Amino acid sequence: MLTQQQAIELWHKNDLIALGREADQIRKRLHPEAVVSYTLQADESATEYVFSSADTVEQRLEVLADLRKRQEQNGEILLFRPLVDASATGMEYMKTVALSRLCLDNVPHIQGSWKLFGMKVAQLSLRFGANDLGLAEGADEEELRRLIRDAGFVPKQRDALFRNYAIN
């Protein structure tokens, strides 16, 4: 796991490629089969947190440290969905996804979100540590599978307990 100082330095360098590469290494270690899961249902069991644009990296790390500790104590987090508020930029969202994967290497799944920035940014989140996507309003399942395939992954539909329905 990254130290707090290393995470702060990566965040402030604004080197999105380096941050993404670090997070992608964790994703590859946890999910070496290059499968991205997706769901067509509301994911009520997901743990999510909306980071404010006003949050410093230190405040973000504090939230992630609390989640990591909670996971170490009881293992209850199956999926974490990092979100940002509406005033955030796409770059800030990608950095938040990567930071989440780096800090929460004890959480099995990180979900990329399409809600604020759309499906293309959700697709990009797959290279920043996310290994799961939810279905976007206005998009169909085939479009979601295509986005996953175009990112270089095998799409796999799942249920809330991450049981797979099919490989597409």
Summary of the structure (lengths in Angstrom):
residues: 168
radius of gyration: 14.8
end to end distance: 32.6
largest distance: 41.6
contacts: 525
relative contact order: 0.20
helix: 44%
strand: 19%
